[in-house]
Amino acid sequence: MKKFARAALAIGLLAAPPVAAEDFAAALTGGKWWADVRLRYEHVNRHNTLRNADAFTLRIRPGYETGRYYGFGALLELDGTVANDHYDSTVNGQTQYSVVADPEYGEVNQAYLSYDRVPGSVLAYGRQRINYDNQRFIGSVAWRQNEQTMDSFTVVNSSLPDTKFTAAYVYNVNRIFSDKHPQGNAKMSSPLLNVKYSGWSFGDLVGYGYLLDYRVTPGASTTSWGLRFTGEQMPRKNLKISYAAEYAVQRDYGDNPANFKVRYTLLEAGIAPEFAQFKLGYEVLGSNGTVGFQTPLATLHKFNGWADLFLLTPSNGLRDVYVRAGTKWSSVNLALLYHDFKADKGGARYGSEWDFLATTKFAKHYTAGLKYASYDKRTFGVDTEKLWLWVEAKY
């Protein structure tokens, strides 16, 4: 706990809005400071020979963004985590415990230069957070204490009406395991393309292509091309209907020695009267019997159950039928989810999962939460229970 106290005392940041200036000193000093501090307890009970994990972690993330100087700006964000040793962080050697992928570390989370005087565009080069759409393919994994950021060159262009064009060239992914882990960095040469059109009243259409070319592990190299459509309507006051559909094809790419083609499908519908929200979804990560559809750069914890049994898609693929119900009680947001998991190839019943979430915001800067996941095995993995308690402060 002394480490936690020393780390907490290091935060002394004040917020101020960034400025646009042609004076270098004013641009450099007239920027915006912020800090994000998150204290979390995570308990993991996997019904195997490993000891239960009880992880206490404190993550501190201060940052600063300058004002603009002739269109140029800079951003620097640091972060680090201190922790106990009653869990396997993947780098602390405590392999007798279950894994909680929140290692102790200290790193540069983001550091990039940007330029905004190309008409309709913002360009950025350096280490940056990249989130596309719902983060099913490209995301920053914000749930983990060490975020996933990408060393990359990015362009965001909004020149065309109702259209947002986003492109990136990624040459390294700073993964959640930290630089201490042998897989903490993923070297690659990967163009990412994402185009969103929002000119229709009934929904938005996104087309994307993600060409992941891994240098060290070419067997993981893939291309994924797809379309995503989302929308919502209000047929009457205090009633919202939402819908989503997505389809993608994934193939081997680069020096991948395999030769395959697998498909991804999503269908989702929701209804939200004034007092609650309900959603029904069907997601398929397809398989050819040998290879399952993979999304290695996604915010994977958001999908296929919070117990994280399916971070890597099984070779026979995955079909996930899920139901979500949510409501608000006083100042507390509540959500309950159920997942039914099967193989895409062969239809074997993998298992099922219940998830529960309660969060609340208070005193302007603070959020507290409780989260629970329980996976019931049939033919895949092991019975798993996870519990989280946390409080977070953002300034």
C-alpha positions as CSV (number, residue, x, y, z in Angstrom):
1,M,0.0,0.0,0.0
2,K,3.0,2.3,0.5
3,K,3.6,2.1,-3.3
4,F,0.0,3.1,-3.9
5,A,0.3,6.1,-1.6
6,R,3.6,7.4,-3.1
7,A,2.1,7.1,-6.6
8,A,-1.1,8.9,-5.7
9,L,0.9,11.8,-4.2
10,A,2.6,12.3,-7.6
11,I,-0.6,13.6,-9.1
12,G,-0.9,17.4,-9.1
13,L,-2.4,18.4,-12.4
14,L,-4.7,21.3,-13.2
15,A,-7.0,21.5,-16.2
16,A,-6.9,24.4,-18.7
17,P,-8.2,24.6,-22.3
18,P,-5.7,24.4,-25.2
19,V,-5.1,27.6,-27.2
20,A,-4.5,28.3,-30.9
21,A,-1.6,30.7,-31.2
22,E,1.1,31.9,-33.6
23,D,3.4,32.5,-30.6
24,F,5.5,29.4,-29.9
25,A,5.8,30.0,-26.1
26,A,2.1,30.6,-25.8
27,A,1.3,27.5,-27.8
28,L,3.7,25.4,-25.7
29,T,2.5,26.6,-22.3
30,G,-1.2,27.3,-23.1
31,G,-2.2,23.7,-23.5
32,K,-4.3,21.2,-21.5
33,W,-3.3,19.0,-18.6
34,W,-5.2,16.0,-17.4
35,A,-4.8,13.0,-15.1
36,D,-6.7,9.7,-14.8
37,V,-6.2,7.6,-11.7
38,R,-7.8,4.1,-11.4
39,L,-7.7,1.8,-8.3
40,R,-9.0,-1.7,-9.0
41,Y,-9.4,-5.0,-7.3
42,E,-9.9,-8.1,-9.6
43,H,-10.6,-11.6,-8.3
44,V,-10.3,-14.6,-10.6
45,N,-11.5,-18.1,-9.7
46,R,-10.7,-20.6,-12.5
47,H,-11.8,-24.2,-11.6
48,N,-8.4,-25.7,-12.2
49,T,-5.2,-26.3,-10.3
50,L,-4.2,-22.6,-10.2
51,R,-4.7,-20.5,-7.0
52,N,-7.3,-17.8,-7.1
53,A,-6.0,-14.4,-8.2
54,D,-6.5,-11.3,-6.0
55,A,-5.1,-8.4,-7.8
56,F,-4.9,-4.8,-6.4
57,T,-3.6,-2.4,-9.0
58,L,-3.3,1.4,-9.1
59,R,-2.9,3.0,-12.5
60,I,-1.9,6.6,-12.9
61,R,-2.1,8.4,-16.3
62,P,-1.1,12.1,-16.6
63,G,-0.9,13.9,-19.9
64,Y,-0.4,17.2,-21.6
65,E,-1.4,18.6,-25.0
66,T,0.0,21.8,-26.3
67,G,-1.8,24.5,-28.1
68,R,-1.4,24.9,-31.9
69,Y,1.6,26.6,-33.6
70,Y,1.0,27.2,-37.3
71,G,-1.1,24.1,-37.3
72,F,1.3,21.9,-35.4
73,G,0.6,20.4,-31.9
74,A,2.1,17.8,-29.6
75,L,0.7,15.4,-27.0
76,L,2.5,13.5,-24.3
77,E,0.8,11.0,-22.0
78,L,2.6,8.8,-19.5
79,D,1.1,5.9,-17.5
80,G,2.2,3.3,-15.0
81,T,0.7,0.8,-12.6
82,V,1.8,-0.4,-9.1
83,A,0.4,-3.7,-7.8
84,N,0.6,-6.5,-5.3
85,D,1.9,-10.0,-6.2
86,H,-1.1,-12.3,-5.5
87,Y,-1.8,-12.9,-9.2
88,D,0.0,-13.8,-12.4
89,S,0.5,-10.6,-14.3
90,T,2.3,-12.6,-17.1
91,V,5.7,-11.0,-16.1
92,N,5.9,-11.2,-12.3
93,G,6.7,-14.9,-12.1
94,Q,3.7,-15.7,-9.9
95,T,2.6,-18.6,-12.2
96,Q,0.9,-20.4,-9.3
97,Y,-2.0,-17.9,-9.6
98,S,-4.6,-17.3,-12.3
99,V,-3.7,-14.6,-14.8
100,V,-4.8,-10.9,-14.5
101,A,-3.1,-9.1,-17.4
102,D,-2.3,-5.9,-15.5
103,P,1.5,-5.9,-14.9
104,E,3.5,-3.3,-13.0
105,Y,5.0,-1.0,-15.5
106,G,5.9,2.6,-16.4
107,E,5.7,3.7,-20.0
108,V,4.9,6.4,-22.5
109,N,1.3,5.7,-23.4
110,Q,1.0,8.4,-26.1
111,A,3.5,10.7,-27.7
112,Y,2.7,12.2,-31.1
113,L,2.9,15.3,-33.3
114,S,-0.1,16.5,-35.2
115,Y,-0.8,19.0,-38.0
116,D,-4.3,20.4,-38.9
117,R,-3.7,22.8,-41.8
118,V,-4.3,20.3,-44.7
119,P,-7.8,21.2,-45.7
120,G,-10.4,19.0,-43.9
121,S,-7.7,16.9,-42.4
122,V,-5.7,16.1,-39.3
123,L,-2.4,14.3,-39.6
124,A,-0.6,12.7,-36.6
125,Y,2.7,10.8,-36.3
126,G,3.8,8.9,-33.2
127,R,2.4,6.7,-30.5
128,Q,-1.4,7.1,-30.3
129,R,-4.7,5.7,-29.3
130,I,-6.7,4.3,-32.2
131,N,-10.4,3.2,-31.9
132,Y,-12.5,2.4,-34.9
133,D,-16.3,2.0,-34.7
134,N,-17.2,-0.3,-31.8
135,Q,-13.6,-1.5,-31.4
136,R,-14.4,-5.0,-32.7
137,F,-11.4,-4.9,-35.0
138,I,-9.2,-2.0,-33.8
139,G,-9.3,-0.7,-30.3
140,S,-7.3,0.6,-27.3
141,V,-8.3,-2.1,-24.7
142,A,-9.1,0.7,-22.2
143,W,-10.5,-1.9,-19.7
144,R,-7.0,-3.1,-18.9
145,Q,-4.8,-0.9,-16.8
146,N,-2.1,-0.7,-19.5
147,E,-3.8,0.5,-22.6
148,Q,-3.0,-0.7,-26.2
149,T,-1.6,2.1,-28.3
150,M,0.0,2.1,-31.7
151,D,3.1,3.6,-33.2
152,S,1.7,4.9,-36.4
153,F,1.0,7.6,-38.9
154,T,-2.7,8.6,-39.1
155,V,-4.9,10.8,-41.4
156,V,-8.4,11.8,-40.6
157,N,-10.2,13.6,-43.4
158,S,-13.7,15.1,-43.4
159,S,-13.7,17.0,-46.7
160,L,-16.6,15.2,-48.3
161,P,-20.1,15.9,-47.0
162,D,-21.2,13.5,-44.2
163,T,-18.1,11.4,-44.8
164,K,-15.2,10.6,-42.5
165,F,-12.1,9.0,-44.0
166,T,-9.6,7.5,-41.6
167,A,-6.3,5.9,-42.6
168,A,-3.4,4.7,-40.6
169,Y,-0.1,3.0,-41.1
170,V,0.9,1.0,-38.0
171,Y,4.5,-0.2,-37.5
172,N,4.3,-1.3,-33.9
173,V,1.5,-2.1,-31.4
174,N,2.3,-1.5,-27.7
175,R,0.3,-4.3,-26.2
176,I,-1.3,-4.5,-22.7
177,F,1.5,-6.9,-21.4
178,S,4.0,-4.0,-21.2
179,D,7.6,-3.9,-22.6
180,K,8.7,-6.4,-20.0
181,H,6.8,-9.2,-21.8
182,P,8.3,-10.9,-24.9
183,Q,5.0,-10.3,-26.7
184,G,4.6,-6.8,-25.3
185,N,5.3,-5.3,-28.7
186,A,3.9,-6.4,-32.1
187,K,6.1,-5.3,-34.9
188,M,4.2,-4.9,-38.2
189,S,3.7,-3.1,-41.5
190,S,0.0,-2.6,-41.5
191,P,-2.3,-0.2,-43.4
192,L,-5.7,0.4,-41.8
193,L,-8.6,2.0,-43.8
194,N,-12.0,3.1,-42.4
195,V,-14.6,5.2,-44.2
196,K,-17.9,6.2,-42.6
197,Y,-20.9,7.8,-44.4
198,S,-23.5,9.3,-42.1
199,G,-25.7,11.2,-44.6
200,W,-28.8,9.0,-44.3
201,S,-31.5,9.5,-41.6
202,F,-31.9,5.8,-41.1
203,G,-28.3,4.9,-40.3
204,D,-24.5,5.1,-40.9
205,L,-22.5,2.9,-43.3
206,V,-18.9,2.0,-42.7
207,G,-16.5,0.3,-45.1
208,Y,-13.1,-0.9,-43.8
209,G,-10.0,-2.8,-44.7
210,Y,-7.4,-3.9,-42.1
211,L,-4.2,-5.4,-43.6
212,L,-2.2,-6.8,-40.7
213,D,1.3,-7.8,-41.7
214,Y,3.3,-9.1,-38.7
215,R,7.1,-9.1,-39.0
216,V,8.0,-11.6,-36.2
217,T,4.9,-13.8,-36.4
218,P,3.9,-13.9,-40.0
219,G,1.4,-16.8,-39.3
220,A,-0.8,-14.1,-37.7
221,S,-0.9,-11.9,-40.8
222,T,-4.4,-11.4,-42.2
223,T,-6.5,-9.0,-44.3
224,S,-10.1,-8.2,-43.2
225,W,-12.5,-6.3,-45.5
226,G,-16.0,-5.6,-44.4
227,L,-19.1,-3.4,-44.2
228,R,-20.9,-2.2,-41.0
229,F,-24.3,-0.6,-40.8
230,T,-25.8,0.9,-37.7
231,G,-28.8,3.1,-37.0
232,E,-31.6,4.1,-34.6
233,Q,-35.1,5.4,-34.8
234,M,-37.6,6.9,-32.4
235,P,-41.1,5.8,-33.5
236,R,-42.6,7.7,-30.6
237,K,-41.5,9.8,-27.6
238,N,-39.4,7.9,-25.0
239,L,-39.0,4.8,-27.3
240,K,-35.8,4.2,-29.2
241,I,-35.1,1.3,-31.6
242,S,-31.5,0.5,-32.7
243,Y,-30.1,-2.0,-35.2
244,A,-26.7,-3.1,-36.5
245,A,-25.5,-5.5,-39.2
246,E,-21.9,-6.3,-40.2
247,Y,-20.2,-8.7,-42.6
248,A,-16.5,-9.2,-43.2
249,V,-14.2,-11.6,-45.0
250,Q,-10.7,-12.5,-43.6
251,R,-7.9,-14.1,-45.6
252,D,-4.2,-15.0,-45.1
253,Y,-1.8,-12.1,-45.9
254,G,1.8,-11.3,-46.3
255,D,4.1,-14.3,-45.5
256,N,1.4,-16.2,-43.7
257,P,2.1,-19.8,-44.8
258,A,-1.6,-20.8,-44.5
259,N,-4.2,-20.4,-47.2
260,F,-7.7,-19.7,-45.8
261,K,-10.9,-17.6,-46.1
262,V,-13.2,-17.2,-43.2
263,R,-16.2,-14.9,-42.5
264,Y,-17.6,-12.6,-39.8
265,T,-21.3,-11.8,-39.3
266,L,-23.1,-9.6,-36.8
267,L,-26.8,-9.0,-36.4
268,E,-28.1,-6.9,-33.5
269,A,-31.4,-5.3,-32.5
270,G,-32.3,-3.2,-29.5
271,I,-35.3,-1.4,-28.0
272,A,-35.2,1.2,-25.3
273,P,-38.3,2.5,-23.6
274,E,-38.0,5.2,-21.1
275,F,-37.2,2.9,-18.1
276,A,-34.8,0.3,-19.6
277,Q,-32.8,-0.9,-22.6
278,F,-32.8,-4.3,-24.2
279,K,-30.6,-5.8,-26.9
280,L,-30.4,-9.1,-28.7
281,G,-27.4,-10.0,-30.8
282,Y,-26.0,-12.8,-32.9
283,E,-22.2,-12.8,-33.7
284,V,-20.4,-15.4,-35.8
285,L,-16.6,-15.6,-36.1
286,G,-16.4,-18.2,-38.8
287,S,-14.1,-21.1,-39.3
288,N,-13.0,-23.4,-42.2
289,G,-12.5,-26.3,-39.7
290,T,-8.8,-25.3,-39.1
291,V,-8.7,-21.5,-38.7
292,G,-11.1,-19.3,-36.8
293,F,-11.7,-15.6,-37.6
294,Q,-9.3,-13.5,-35.5
295,T,-9.4,-9.9,-34.3
296,P,-6.1,-9.5,-32.5
297,L,-6.1,-5.7,-32.3
298,A,-9.7,-5.4,-30.9
299,T,-10.8,-4.3,-27.5
300,L,-11.5,-8.0,-26.9
301,H,-12.9,-7.7,-23.4
302,K,-16.0,-5.9,-24.8
303,F,-17.0,-9.0,-26.8
304,N,-18.0,-12.6,-26.1
305,G,-18.3,-12.4,-22.4
306,W,-16.3,-10.6,-19.7
307,A,-14.8,-13.8,-18.4
308,D,-12.4,-13.6,-21.4
309,L,-12.6,-17.2,-22.5
310,F,-12.7,-16.3,-26.2
311,L,-9.9,-13.7,-26.6
312,L,-8.5,-16.1,-29.2
313,T,-11.2,-17.5,-31.5
314,P,-11.2,-21.3,-31.4
315,S,-10.1,-23.2,-34.5
316,N,-13.8,-24.2,-35.0
317,G,-15.0,-20.6,-34.8
318,L,-17.5,-19.1,-32.5
319,R,-21.3,-18.4,-32.5
320,D,-22.4,-16.1,-29.7
321,V,-26.1,-15.4,-29.1
322,Y,-26.4,-12.7,-26.4
323,V,-29.0,-10.7,-24.6
324,R,-28.4,-7.5,-22.7
325,A,-30.8,-5.7,-20.3
326,G,-30.0,-2.3,-18.7
327,T,-31.7,0.2,-16.5
328,K,-30.9,3.0,-14.0
329,W,-31.7,2.9,-10.4
330,S,-31.2,6.3,-8.6
331,S,-27.7,7.3,-9.8
332,V,-26.6,3.7,-10.5
333,N,-26.4,2.2,-14.1
334,L,-27.2,-1.5,-14.1
335,A,-26.7,-4.1,-16.9
336,L,-27.2,-7.8,-17.1
337,L,-26.0,-10.0,-20.0
338,Y,-26.3,-13.6,-21.0
339,H,-24.2,-15.4,-23.7
340,D,-24.7,-18.8,-25.3
341,F,-21.6,-20.0,-27.1
342,K,-21.3,-22.6,-29.8
343,A,-18.7,-23.7,-32.4
344,D,-19.3,-22.3,-35.9
345,K,-18.0,-25.6,-37.4
346,G,-19.7,-28.6,-36.0
347,G,-22.0,-26.7,-33.6
348,A,-20.5,-28.1,-30.4
349,R,-21.9,-26.3,-27.3
350,Y,-18.9,-24.4,-25.8
351,G,-20.7,-23.0,-22.7
352,S,-22.7,-20.1,-21.4
353,E,-22.0,-17.0,-19.4
354,W,-23.8,-14.5,-17.1
355,D,-22.4,-10.9,-16.7
356,F,-23.4,-8.1,-14.4
357,L,-22.3,-4.5,-14.2
358,A,-23.1,-1.6,-11.8
359,T,-21.5,1.8,-12.2
360,T,-22.1,5.3,-10.7
361,K,-20.6,8.7,-11.1
362,F,-20.3,11.1,-8.2
363,A,-18.6,14.4,-7.1
364,K,-18.0,15.4,-10.8
365,H,-14.7,13.6,-11.3
366,Y,-15.3,10.2,-9.9
367,T,-16.7,6.8,-11.1
368,A,-17.1,3.6,-9.1
369,G,-18.1,0.2,-10.3
370,L,-18.8,-3.4,-9.6
371,K,-18.6,-6.1,-12.3
372,Y,-19.1,-9.8,-12.3
373,A,-18.7,-12.6,-14.8
374,S,-19.5,-16.3,-14.5
375,Y,-18.7,-18.8,-17.3
376,D,-20.3,-22.3,-17.2
377,K,-18.3,-24.7,-19.3
378,R,-19.7,-27.4,-21.6
379,T,-16.9,-28.4,-24.0
380,F,-14.5,-25.4,-24.0
381,G,-12.3,-23.9,-21.4
382,V,-12.9,-24.2,-17.6
383,D,-15.6,-22.9,-15.3
384,T,-14.6,-19.3,-14.5
385,E,-15.7,-16.6,-12.1
386,K,-14.4,-13.0,-12.1
387,L,-15.2,-10.0,-9.9
388,W,-14.0,-6.4,-10.2
389,L,-14.4,-3.5,-7.8
390,W,-12.9,-0.1,-8.8
391,V,-12.9,3.6,-8.4
392,E,-11.6,6.1,-11.0
393,A,-10.8,9.8,-10.9
394,K,-10.5,11.9,-14.0
395,Y,-9.3,15.5,-13.9
